[in-house]
Structures are given as C-alpha cells and as structure tokens.
C-alpha cells in the first residue's frame, strides 16, 4: 500500500503541494525522528498531536483506520489529501522533495 501512495505523492510537483501536516503523539521515537528531519530541512509543517487533540485523532482514524503515528498528510492545491504512513517513507519523501540536492 505504501508503494502506491508514494507513487501518487511522487507524481505531484512541490508547487502542487499546498500544505503538510504531521500527525504525532508524545513519547514516539519514530515521530521524533521525522521531526528532527523536518527541523534540519527547515520545513514548515503543521504538527497535530493525537494525544492532545481529539479532533486530530479522529481525522487520523477516519483517514487511515489506525492510531499509528507518524503519518504525514499531504494536501494539494486541488484540496485532495494523501496520507503517508511510516517514518522511513515520510523521511524519504521530505528529503527528496525539499533537499537542495
């Protein structure tokens, strides 16, 4: 499933991506790993903690059927959302799309 999500996400150019939202929770090592990459790349990403916001938890559960984090929500200019789970996939996406290389 992640491969097809990555293919869909990768088909978009960065100009088509309006915003990024990262769903996290406290004491999540995988979440902190992604947050360090976001900080290192200097990205503007909205952070939604599912333990601090019932609304964020409901959004995540509705979209993915799970409470597992981190999950990156990629929203494009047309208003469509893609949900990218797994810290490794999120980091690969962020580095590929936002690094200077």
LINLIN-V828675 format. One line per field, one symbol per residue. ss: DSSP state (H for helix, E for strand, - for the rest). phi: phi as a letter, one per 40 degrees, with the letter a starting at -180 (. if undefined). psi: psi as a letter, one per 20 degrees, with the letter a starting at -180 (. if undefined). A space follows every 10 residues. Layout:
ss = ???
phi = ???
psi = ???
//
This chain:
ss = -HHHHHHHHH ---HHHEEEE EEEE----HH HHHHHHHHHH H----EEEE- ---HHHHHHH HHHH------ EEEEEE---- EEEEE-HHHH HHHHHHHH-- -
phi = .ccccccccc ccccccccab bbcbacfbcc cccccccdcc cgccbcbbcc cbbcccccdc cccbgabcbc bbcbbcccgc bbbbcgdccc cccccccbcc c
psi = ghghgggggh iqrhhiogqp ppprrqkohh ghgghhgggh ikqopppooi iiohgggggg gghijrjprq pppopriijq qpporpgggg ggggghhiqi .
//
